[in-house]
Amino acid sequence: MEINLISDTVTKPSPEMLQAMFQAKVGDDVFKQDPTVNEFERIVADLFGMEAALFFPTGTMANQTAIKLNTNPGDQIICDKWSHIHLYESGGASANSGVNFNLLDGHRGMITAEQVKDGINDPSFYHMPMSKMVAIENTTNKGGGACYEISELQKIKEICKQHNLTYHLDGARLWNALVAKKQHPKQFGELFDTISVCFSKGLGAPIGSVLIADKETINRALRIRKIFGGNLRQSGYLAAAGIYALQNNISRLEDDHRRAKELGNKLEQCSWVEVVEPVETNIVIFSPFPHISDQLVIDRLKQKGIAISLMAKGKLRIVTHLDYRQVMHEYVLEAFDKIAF
């Protein structure tokens, strides 16, 4: 039995999703003539109560587009030190937009309104970069799937309004937060200027993210997507997977969260595990005792057909997903009990 818990991006389209893809009506999306893409963008925009949306091949490209739309070279983005746009987008913010970061020391990847306020540079002090954007990641990847409270996001919004800062949400795993916190997409649409959401993490689509904003911003995003090489032709086949995912795969995220919490509870009982970080959604981050190497744990699990990933030195990551079935889950729980060092 091969059980891949490296990420929730490892899933493959289900037969039902493939059928929806095969049946999609398509056109040339570069000319905005693909009916399925147009419908997908409309559905996502409406879901968040925002004016317009644009389909992207990747979440990184959607985030990078939002950055380029809302900054000028030399500007600064305020975000947590563990943010995906800083750590895991290959320096794209500096390469594509010529901007830098003010990295805040948040809690599990989450920052507070007070931290944001303190992190804003005085615009009259020309020796420092202009603070231009606040970027939030929800759920947090390196923070172990932690979720923001809406109340704190609202406080950060007020700071952004007071200082004329753009407010961006990297919502790659926002669907998990919505389910875990029983929140509604419109609560986020009311707060953020731009939102990126992913369909290949958690929801099982083979590809794709969507950037959501007002019409004027999305019209400008069309040009940036072209510059980045992100235009696709008959992409309705891919958009159909996203529509299917929205209609069928959100509520079942509860299963991923339950299994992740059970894995976390089991790891806490293991004699070789020193720390298990709180589990809120579908990500489990844990640390073995210092005398046990990360690679040794990875190798021992691999011998049992279980693949996990290294998040950082001393931090191992497990991510549950829709292809991780209950029979696999029970096997992994038993495997944890049998491992000894």
C-alpha positions as a LaTeX table, in Angstrom:
\begin{tabular}{lrrr}
\hline
Residue & $x$ (\AA) & $y$ (\AA) & $z$ (\AA) \\
\hline
Met1 & 0.00 & 0.00 & 0.00 \\
Glu2 & 1.42 & 3.38 & $-1.08$ \\
Ile3 & 0.15 & 6.26 & 1.03 \\
Asn4 & 1.25 & 9.72 & $-0.05$ \\
Leu5 & 0.84 & 12.33 & 2.69 \\
Ile6 & 3.43 & 14.77 & 1.33 \\
Ser7 & 0.78 & 17.32 & 0.32 \\
Asp8 & $-2.87$ & 17.75 & $-0.61$ \\
Thr9 & $-1.66$ & 18.51 & $-4.14$ \\
Val10 & $-0.94$ & 14.83 & $-4.86$ \\
Thr11 & $-4.58$ & 13.96 & $-5.53$ \\
Lys12 & $-5.81$ & 12.80 & $-8.92$ \\
Pro13 & $-9.17$ & 13.69 & $-10.47$ \\
Ser14 & $-11.94$ & 11.28 & $-9.55$ \\
Pro15 & $-13.85$ & 9.48 & $-12.33$ \\
Glu16 & $-16.76$ & 11.87 & $-11.72$ \\
Met17 & $-14.50$ & 14.92 & $-12.04$ \\
Leu18 & $-12.95$ & 13.50 & $-15.21$ \\
Gln19 & $-16.41$ & 12.99 & $-16.66$ \\
Ala20 & $-17.28$ & 16.61 & $-15.96$ \\
Met21 & $-14.04$ & 17.65 & $-17.68$ \\
Phe22 & $-14.71$ & 15.48 & $-20.74$ \\
Gln23 & $-18.19$ & 16.97 & $-21.13$ \\
Ala24 & $-17.10$ & 20.61 & $-20.82$ \\
Lys25 & $-17.99$ & 23.08 & $-23.54$ \\
Val26 & $-14.86$ & 24.96 & $-24.50$ \\
Gly27 & $-13.63$ & 27.86 & $-26.60$ \\
Asp28 & $-10.55$ & 30.06 & $-26.74$ \\
Asp29 & $-10.14$ & 31.68 & $-23.35$ \\
Val30 & $-7.47$ & 34.09 & $-24.64$ \\
Phe31 & $-10.37$ & 35.74 & $-26.48$ \\
Lys32 & $-12.61$ & 35.17 & $-23.41$ \\
Gln33 & $-14.68$ & 32.77 & $-25.54$ \\
Asp34 & $-14.51$ & 29.68 & $-23.36$ \\
Pro35 & $-17.99$ & 29.35 & $-21.83$ \\
Thr36 & $-16.90$ & 27.03 & $-19.03$ \\
Val37 & $-14.07$ & 29.31 & $-17.92$ \\
Asn38 & $-16.41$ & 32.30 & $-18.04$ \\
Glu39 & $-18.95$ & 30.41 & $-15.92$ \\
Phe40 & $-16.27$ & 29.27 & $-13.46$ \\
Glu41 & $-14.99$ & 32.81 & $-12.97$ \\
Arg42 & $-18.53$ & 34.11 & $-12.48$ \\
Ile43 & $-19.34$ & 31.40 & $-9.92$ \\
Val44 & $-16.21$ & 32.09 & $-7.87$ \\
Ala45 & $-16.68$ & 35.86 & $-7.96$ \\
Asp46 & $-20.32$ & 35.52 & $-6.89$ \\
Leu47 & $-19.38$ & 33.11 & $-4.12$ \\
Phe48 & $-17.17$ & 35.78 & $-2.55$ \\
Gly49 & $-19.53$ & 38.63 & $-3.35$ \\
Met50 & $-16.88$ & 40.28 & $-5.50$ \\
Glu51 & $-17.19$ & 41.73 & $-8.99$ \\
Ala52 & $-14.89$ & 39.60 & $-11.12$ \\
Ala53 & $-12.42$ & 36.73 & $-11.20$ \\
Leu54 & $-9.66$ & 35.38 & $-13.41$ \\
Phe55 & $-8.50$ & 31.78 & $-13.85$ \\
Phe56 & $-4.76$ & 31.08 & $-13.45$ \\
Pro57 & $-2.68$ & 27.93 & $-13.98$ \\
Thr58 & $-1.11$ & 28.24 & $-10.50$ \\
Gly59 & $-1.57$ & 29.91 & $-7.16$ \\
Thr60 & 1.94 & 31.34 & $-7.35$ \\
Met61 & 1.05 & 33.14 & $-10.58$ \\
Ala62 & $-2.19$ & 34.46 & $-9.07$ \\
Asn63 & $-0.31$ & 35.78 & $-6.01$ \\
Gln64 & 2.45 & 37.27 & $-8.13$ \\
Thr65 & $-0.13$ & 38.99 & $-10.30$ \\
Ala66 & $-1.79$ & 40.51 & $-7.24$ \\
Ile67 & 1.59 & 41.81 & $-6.08$ \\
Lys68 & 2.41 & 43.36 & $-9.46$ \\
Leu69 & $-1.04$ & 44.93 & $-9.72$ \\
Asn70 & $-0.79$ & 46.66 & $-6.39$ \\
Thr71 & 2.85 & 47.71 & $-6.01$ \\
Asn72 & 5.62 & 49.65 & $-7.74$ \\
Pro73 & 9.32 & 48.71 & $-7.76$ \\
Gly74 & 10.88 & 49.65 & $-4.44$ \\
Asp75 & 7.64 & 49.24 & $-2.47$ \\
Gln76 & 7.30 & 46.96 & 0.53 \\
Ile77 & 4.85 & 44.19 & 1.42 \\
Ile78 & 3.99 & 43.54 & 5.06 \\
Cys79 & 3.47 & 39.85 & 5.83 \\
Asp80 & 4.40 & 37.06 & 8.21 \\
Lys81 & 7.94 & 35.70 & 8.03 \\
Trp82 & 6.56 & 32.28 & 7.06 \\
Ser83 & 4.36 & 33.55 & 4.21 \\
His84 & 4.25 & 31.49 & 1.03 \\
Ile85 & 4.78 & 34.59 & $-1.13$ \\
His86 & 8.09 & 35.14 & 0.69 \\
Leu87 & 9.40 & 31.60 & 1.19 \\
Tyr88 & 7.99 & 29.45 & $-1.57$ \\
Glu89 & 7.54 & 31.53 & $-4.71$ \\
Ser90 & 11.18 & 31.54 & $-5.83$ \\
Gly91 & 11.79 & 35.20 & $-5.06$ \\
Gly92 & 9.09 & 36.13 & $-7.55$ \\
Ala93 & 8.09 & 39.32 & $-5.73$ \\
Ser94 & 11.56 & 40.78 & $-6.22$ \\
Ala95 & 12.11 & 39.31 & $-9.70$ \\
Asn96 & 8.69 & 40.23 & $-11.11$ \\
Ser97 & 7.77 & 43.37 & $-9.20$ \\
Gly98 & 10.97 & 44.69 & $-7.63$ \\
Val99 & 9.48 & 44.79 & $-4.14$ \\
Asn100 & 10.73 & 43.65 & $-0.75$ \\
Phe101 & 9.14 & 42.44 & 2.46 \\
Asn102 & 8.74 & 43.61 & 6.01 \\
Leu103 & 8.60 & 40.19 & 7.65 \\
Leu104 & 6.64 & 40.13 & 10.89 \\
Asp105 & 7.18 & 37.55 & 13.62 \\
Gly106 & 3.64 & 36.25 & 13.91 \\
His107 & 2.19 & 33.23 & 15.68 \\
Arg108 & 2.08 & 30.09 & 13.52 \\
Gly109 & 2.15 & 32.22 & 10.38 \\
Met110 & $-0.54$ & 34.65 & 11.57 \\
Ile111 & 0.03 & 38.35 & 12.23 \\
Thr112 & $-2.00$ & 40.84 & 14.25 \\
Ala113 & $-3.36$ & 44.29 & 13.49 \\
Glu114 & $-1.02$ & 45.76 & 16.08 \\
Gln115 & 1.98 & 44.17 & 14.37 \\
Val116 & 0.83 & 45.49 & 11.00 \\
Lys117 & 0.42 & 48.99 & 12.40 \\
Asp118 & 3.91 & 48.92 & 13.91 \\
Gly119 & 5.32 & 47.58 & 10.62 \\
Ile120 & 4.19 & 50.48 & 8.43 \\
Asn121 & 6.99 & 52.78 & 7.31 \\
Asp122 & 6.58 & 56.54 & 7.60 \\
Pro123 & 5.82 & 57.62 & 4.00 \\
Ser124 & 7.60 & 60.96 & 4.55 \\
Phe125 & 10.85 & 59.20 & 5.52 \\
Tyr126 & 12.18 & 58.62 & 2.01 \\
His127 & 15.12 & 56.50 & 3.17 \\
Met128 & 12.76 & 53.56 & 3.73 \\
Pro129 & 10.57 & 51.67 & 1.26 \\
Met130 & 6.94 & 52.68 & 0.86 \\
Ser131 & 4.61 & 50.29 & 2.67 \\
Lys132 & 2.07 & 49.38 & 0.01 \\
Met133 & 0.44 & 46.00 & 0.67 \\
Val134 & $-0.49$ & 43.71 & 3.55 \\
Ala135 & $-0.57$ & 40.03 & 2.58 \\
Ile136 & $-2.32$ & 37.39 & 4.68 \\
Glu137 & $-2.06$ & 33.61 & 4.26 \\
Asn138 & $-5.07$ & 31.59 & 5.43 \\
Thr139 & $-4.72$ & 28.79 & 6.29 \\
Thr140 & $-1.02$ & 29.06 & 7.03 \\
Asn141 & 1.13 & 26.42 & 5.39 \\
Lys142 & 4.27 & 26.50 & 7.52 \\
Gly143 & 2.10 & 27.40 & 10.49 \\
Gly144 & 0.48 & 23.97 & 10.28 \\
Gly145 & $-2.89$ & 24.85 & 8.78 \\
Ala146 & $-3.72$ & 27.51 & 11.36 \\
Cys147 & $-6.76$ & 29.73 & 10.68 \\
Tyr148 & $-7.29$ & 33.42 & 11.31 \\
Glu149 & $-10.23$ & 34.73 & 13.27 \\
Ile150 & $-12.41$ & 37.06 & 11.20 \\
Ser151 & $-12.28$ & 39.64 & 13.98 \\
Glu152 & $-8.49$ & 40.00 & 13.65 \\
Leu153 & $-8.72$ & 40.23 & 9.86 \\
Gln154 & $-11.27$ & 43.01 & 10.29 \\
Lys155 & $-8.89$ & 44.90 & 12.57 \\
Ile156 & $-6.11$ & 44.57 & 10.00 \\
Lys157 & $-8.50$ & 45.88 & 7.34 \\
Glu158 & $-9.05$ & 49.04 & 9.37 \\
Ile159 & $-5.30$ & 49.59 & 9.59 \\
Cys160 & $-5.05$ & 49.14 & 5.80 \\
Lys161 & $-7.81$ & 51.69 & 5.23 \\
Gln162 & $-6.20$ & 54.22 & 7.56 \\
His163 & $-2.85$ & 53.95 & 5.78 \\
Asn164 & $-4.05$ & 53.38 & 2.19 \\
Leu165 & $-2.59$ & 49.88 & 1.98 \\
Thr166 & $-3.84$ & 47.17 & $-0.38$ \\
Tyr167 & $-5.07$ & 44.04 & 1.41 \\
His168 & $-4.33$ & 40.68 & $-0.28$ \\
Leu169 & $-5.35$ & 37.19 & 0.81 \\
Asp170 & $-3.34$ & 34.17 & $-0.25$ \\
Gly171 & $-6.20$ & 31.75 & 0.21 \\
Ala172 & $-4.56$ & 28.64 & $-1.21$ \\
Arg173 & $-6.22$ & 26.61 & 1.54 \\
Leu174 & $-8.99$ & 29.05 & 2.37 \\
Trp175 & $-11.58$ & 26.32 & 1.77 \\
Asn176 & $-10.16$ & 24.47 & 4.78 \\
Ala177 & $-10.47$ & 27.58 & 6.93 \\
Leu178 & $-14.06$ & 28.15 & 5.81 \\
Val179 & $-15.02$ & 24.63 & 6.85 \\
Ala180 & $-13.02$ & 24.56 & 10.09 \\
Lys181 & $-14.26$ & 27.97 & 11.28 \\
Lys182 & $-17.73$ & 27.70 & 9.76 \\
Gln183 & $-17.15$ & 30.94 & 7.87 \\
His184 & $-18.60$ & 32.17 & 4.58 \\
Pro185 & $-16.63$ & 33.32 & 1.52 \\
Lys186 & $-18.48$ & 36.65 & 1.49 \\
Gln187 & $-16.94$ & 37.49 & 4.87 \\
Phe188 & $-13.57$ & 37.49 & 3.11 \\
Gly189 & $-14.84$ & 39.19 & $-0.02$ \\
Glu190 & $-15.96$ & 42.13 & 2.13 \\
Leu191 & $-12.47$ & 42.57 & 3.57 \\
Phe192 & $-9.85$ & 41.98 & 0.90 \\
Asp193 & $-8.96$ & 43.89 & $-2.25$ \\
Thr194 & $-7.61$ & 40.77 & $-3.94$ \\
Ile195 & $-8.03$ & 37.08 & $-3.06$ \\
Ser196 & $-6.38$ & 34.04 & $-4.61$ \\
Val197 & $-7.96$ & 30.63 & $-4.06$ \\
Cys198 & $-6.61$ & 27.26 & $-5.16$ \\
Phe199 & $-8.47$ & 24.24 & $-6.53$ \\
Ser200 & $-5.62$ & 21.71 & $-6.65$ \\
Lys201 & $-5.07$ & 21.83 & $-2.87$ \\
Gly202 & $-7.74$ & 19.98 & $-0.94$ \\
Leu203 & $-10.43$ & 20.16 & $-3.61$ \\
Gly204 & $-8.88$ & 17.59 & $-5.93$ \\
Ala205 & $-8.65$ & 19.51 & $-9.21$ \\
Pro206 & $-5.58$ & 18.76 & $-11.34$ \\
Ile207 & $-4.63$ & 22.41 & $-11.78$ \\
Gly208 & $-5.71$ & 25.96 & $-11.20$ \\
Ser209 & $-6.24$ & 28.97 & $-8.99$ \\
Val210 & $-8.53$ & 31.98 & $-9.30$ \\
Leu211 & $-7.81$ & 35.62 & $-8.50$ \\
Ile212 & $-10.85$ & 37.61 & $-7.33$ \\
Ala213 & $-11.20$ & 41.40 & $-7.14$ \\
Asp214 & $-13.20$ & 44.29 & $-8.61$ \\
Lys215 & $-13.71$ & 44.51 & $-12.39$ \\
Glu216 & $-11.09$ & 47.18 & $-12.96$ \\
Thr217 & $-8.43$ & 45.18 & $-11.13$ \\
Ile218 & $-9.26$ & 41.97 & $-13.00$ \\
Asn219 & $-9.12$ & 43.81 & $-16.33$ \\
Arg220 & $-5.59$ & 44.89 & $-15.44$ \\
Ala221 & $-4.80$ & 41.37 & $-14.27$ \\
Leu222 & $-5.49$ & 40.08 & $-17.79$ \\
Arg223 & $-2.42$ & 41.93 & $-19.04$ \\
Ile224 & $-0.23$ & 40.73 & $-16.16$ \\
Arg225 & $-1.31$ & 37.13 & $-16.71$ \\
Lys226 & $-0.31$ & 37.51 & $-20.36$ \\
Ile227 & 3.08 & 38.97 & $-19.38$ \\
Phe228 & 3.65 & 36.00 & $-17.06$ \\
Gly229 & 2.74 & 33.55 & $-19.83$ \\
Gly230 & $-0.38$ & 32.34 & $-18.08$ \\
Asn231 & $-2.90$ & 32.54 & $-20.90$ \\
Leu232 & $-4.51$ & 29.22 & $-21.81$ \\
Arg233 & $-6.68$ & 28.31 & $-24.77$ \\
Gln234 & $-9.34$ & 25.61 & $-24.27$ \\
Ser235 & $-8.95$ & 25.79 & $-20.50$ \\
Gly236 & $-12.63$ & 25.01 & $-19.94$ \\
Tyr237 & $-11.62$ & 21.39 & $-19.46$ \\
Leu238 & $-9.65$ & 22.52 & $-16.41$ \\
Ala239 & $-12.29$ & 25.01 & $-15.25$ \\
Ala240 & $-14.86$ & 22.20 & $-15.32$ \\
Ala241 & $-12.77$ & 20.39 & $-12.71$ \\
Gly242 & $-12.90$ & 23.52 & $-10.56$ \\
Ile243 & $-16.67$ & 23.77 & $-10.88$ \\
Tyr244 & $-17.05$ & 20.11 & $-9.95$ \\
Ala245 & $-14.74$ & 20.64 & $-6.96$ \\
Leu246 & $-16.80$ & 23.57 & $-5.71$ \\
Gln247 & $-20.01$ & 21.61 & $-5.99$ \\
Asn248 & $-18.79$ & 18.35 & $-4.49$ \\
Asn249 & $-15.54$ & 18.55 & $-2.54$ \\
Ile250 & $-15.80$ & 21.34 & 0.02 \\
Ser251 & $-17.97$ & 19.78 & 2.73 \\
Arg252 & $-15.89$ & 16.59 & 2.69 \\
Leu253 & $-12.88$ & 18.59 & 3.93 \\
Glu254 & $-14.26$ & 17.80 & 7.38 \\
Asp255 & $-13.04$ & 14.23 & 6.84 \\
Asp256 & $-9.51$ & 15.48 & 6.13 \\
His257 & $-9.59$ & 17.62 & 9.27 \\
Arg258 & $-10.86$ & 14.77 & 11.45 \\
Arg259 & $-8.18$ & 12.40 & 10.20 \\
Ala260 & $-5.46$ & 15.01 & 10.65 \\
Lys261 & $-6.53$ & 15.55 & 14.26 \\
Glu262 & $-6.54$ & 11.81 & 14.90 \\
Leu263 & $-3.03$ & 11.55 & 13.43 \\
Gly264 & $-1.94$ & 14.40 & 15.69 \\
Asn265 & $-3.41$ & 12.69 & 18.74 \\
Lys266 & $-1.68$ & 9.44 & 17.86 \\
Leu267 & 1.68 & 11.15 & 17.36 \\
Glu268 & 1.38 & 12.78 & 20.78 \\
Gln269 & 1.31 & 9.27 & 22.25 \\
Cys270 & 4.43 & 8.12 & 20.39 \\
Ser271 & 7.59 & 7.88 & 22.51 \\
Trp272 & 9.79 & 9.19 & 19.67 \\
Val273 & 7.79 & 12.40 & 19.12 \\
Glu274 & 8.70 & 15.47 & 21.15 \\
Val275 & 6.15 & 18.03 & 19.91 \\
Val276 & 2.96 & 18.00 & 17.85 \\
Glu277 & 1.71 & 21.42 & 16.85 \\
Pro278 & $-2.02$ & 22.14 & 17.26 \\
Val279 & $-4.07$ & 20.66 & 14.43 \\
Glu280 & $-6.91$ & 22.81 & 13.11 \\
Thr281 & $-7.32$ & 21.67 & 9.52 \\
Asn282 & $-5.58$ & 19.10 & 7.31 \\
Ile283 & $-1.91$ & 19.75 & 8.15 \\
Val284 & 0.00 & 18.01 & 10.93 \\
Ile285 & 3.46 & 19.31 & 11.86 \\
Phe286 & 5.47 & 17.39 & 14.43 \\
Ser287 & 9.03 & 17.16 & 15.72 \\
Pro288 & 10.90 & 14.01 & 16.74 \\
Phe289 & 13.24 & 14.17 & 19.70 \\
Pro290 & 16.56 & 15.84 & 18.80 \\
His291 & 18.55 & 12.59 & 18.89 \\
Ile292 & 16.31 & 11.18 & 16.12 \\
Ser293 & 17.09 & 12.60 & 12.69 \\
Asp294 & 14.29 & 13.85 & 10.45 \\
Gln295 & 15.51 & 11.67 & 7.60 \\
Leu296 & 15.43 & 8.56 & 9.77 \\
Val297 & 11.75 & 9.14 & 10.54 \\
Ile298 & 11.00 & 9.74 & 6.86 \\
Asp299 & 12.87 & 6.56 & 5.90 \\
Arg300 & 11.17 & 4.40 & 8.55 \\
Leu301 & 7.75 & 5.54 & 7.37 \\
Lys302 & 8.76 & 5.06 & 3.74 \\
Gln303 & 9.61 & 1.44 & 4.55 \\
Lys304 & 5.98 & 1.04 & 5.56 \\
Gly305 & 4.75 & 2.67 & 2.36 \\
Ile306 & 3.99 & 6.05 & 3.96 \\
Ala307 & 5.42 & 9.24 & 2.44 \\
Ile308 & 5.65 & 12.46 & 4.47 \\
Ser309 & 7.67 & 15.65 & 3.95 \\
Leu310 & 10.26 & 17.78 & 5.72 \\
Met311 & 8.93 & 21.29 & 6.41 \\
Ala312 & 12.07 & 22.57 & 8.14 \\
Lys313 & 14.85 & 21.17 & 10.30 \\
Gly314 & 13.13 & 19.33 & 13.13 \\
Lys315 & 9.67 & 19.82 & 11.61 \\
Leu316 & 7.97 & 17.05 & 9.67 \\
Arg317 & 4.69 & 17.53 & 7.83 \\
Ile318 & 1.70 & 15.31 & 7.09 \\
Val319 & $-1.15$ & 16.55 & 4.91 \\
Thr320 & $-4.45$ & 14.69 & 4.60 \\
His321 & $-6.51$ & 14.85 & 1.42 \\
Leu322 & $-9.39$ & 13.30 & $-0.49$ \\
Asp323 & $-7.32$ & 10.40 & $-1.85$ \\
Tyr324 & $-6.35$ & 9.44 & 1.71 \\
Arg325 & $-9.09$ & 6.96 & 2.50 \\
Gln326 & $-10.21$ & 5.57 & 5.86 \\
Val327 & $-8.53$ & 2.19 & 5.29 \\
Met328 & $-5.24$ & 4.02 & 4.68 \\
His329 & $-5.82$ & 6.13 & 7.76 \\
Glu330 & $-6.24$ & 3.11 & 10.00 \\
Tyr331 & $-3.07$ & 1.59 & 8.57 \\
Val332 & $-1.07$ & 4.78 & 9.28 \\
Leu333 & $-2.36$ & 4.97 & 12.85 \\
Glu334 & $-1.22$ & 1.38 & 13.44 \\
Ala335 & 2.12 & 2.08 & 11.77 \\
Phe336 & 2.85 & 4.92 & 14.19 \\
Asp337 & 2.38 & 2.52 & 17.09 \\
Lys338 & 4.81 & 0.02 & 15.60 \\
Ile339 & 7.68 & 2.41 & 14.88 \\
Ala340 & 10.48 & 2.47 & 17.42 \\
Phe341 & 13.88 & 4.18 & 17.52 \\
\hline
\end{tabular}
